[in-house]
Amino acid sequence: MRDADWAIVDELRNGRANAPLISERADYSTQYIRERLGRLKEDDVVISLGHGLYEINEDEVPDNA
């Protein structure tokens, strides 16, 4: 996973969030966060709740090695 992915995971560990909120807190562009959320969704690391809202799927978060 990329640094931005870990930033997303860290933000979602604090609760559900959307791309604009994550991008503001993690200091990445909203477009890039949306792209990474899409990839994390494909890998089942995050779950889309609809209307742009996401939550973490802790069971699928890889070890930070």
C-alpha positions in Angstrom: 0.0 0.0 0.0 1.1 3.6 -0.6 1.5 6.3 1.9 -1.8 7.8 0.9 -3.5 4.5 1.5 -2.2 4.4 5.0 -3.4 8.0 5.5 -6.9 6.9 4.4 -6.8 3.9 6.7 -5.8 6.1 9.6 -8.6 8.6 8.9 -11.2 5.8 8.6 -10.1 4.3 11.9 -11.5 7.5 13.4 -14.9 6.8 11.8 -16.7 7.0 8.5 -15.6 9.7 6.0 -15.8 10.9 2.4 -13.0 11.7 0.0 -13.1 15.5 0.5 -12.9 15.2 4.3 -10.0 12.6 4.1 -8.2 14.7 1.5 -8.4 17.8 3.7 -7.1 16.0 6.8 -4.5 13.9 5.0 -3.2 16.7 2.8 -3.8 15.0 -0.6 -5.9 16.1 -3.5 -9.5 14.9 -3.4 -9.1 13.4 -6.9 -6.1 11.3 -5.7 -8.0 10.2 -2.5 -11.0 9.1 -4.7 -8.6 7.1 -6.9 -7.0 5.4 -3.9 -10.4 4.7 -2.3 -11.4 3.0 -5.5 -8.4 0.8 -5.3 -8.8 0.1 -1.6 -12.5 -0.8 -2.3 -11.3 -3.3 -5.0 -9.0 -4.9 -2.4 -11.9 -4.9 0.2 -9.9 -2.7 2.6 -12.7 -0.1 2.6 -16.4 -0.4 2.2 -18.5 2.0 0.2 -21.6 2.9 2.1 -23.1 4.9 -0.7 -23.2 8.7 -1.4 -19.4 8.8 -1.3 -19.2 7.7 2.3 -16.6 5.0 3.3 -15.7 2.9 6.3 -12.8 0.6 7.0 -12.8 -3.1 6.8 -10.2 -3.9 9.5 -10.2 -7.6 8.6 -8.7 -6.8 5.2 -6.1 -4.1 6.2 -2.6 -5.6 5.6 0.1 -5.5 8.2 2.2 -2.4 7.9 5.5 -4.1 7.3 
